[in-house]
Amino acid sequence: MTPDGSGYWMVAADGGVFSFGAPFWASTGNLKLNKPVEGIVPTLTNKGYWLVASDGGVFASATPDSGLDGRHQKLEQSRSSASSATATAT
């Protein structure tokens, strides 16, 4: 559900996002993922959402004024250091 309660999203294992009364920004339905997406979490500002894959992959989608750059991004967790993360625009 969106933070303001106006709608909700559903996400498929391939990362396809389905919006119901909520804004749509992007999905990973057109990408080849290593592991399936298992969840979707809205931003607190209601200007984006995070997709979370079973291998720890996190994909951010948001508007330009959300604090992200507005493009679909994959955040990759470093295998050697849990505290290191890099963002790669896709």
Summary of the structure (lengths in Angstrom):
residues: 90
radius of gyration: 12.8
end to end distance: 25.8
largest distance: 40.6
contacts: 246
relative contact order: 0.18
helix: 3%
strand: 39%
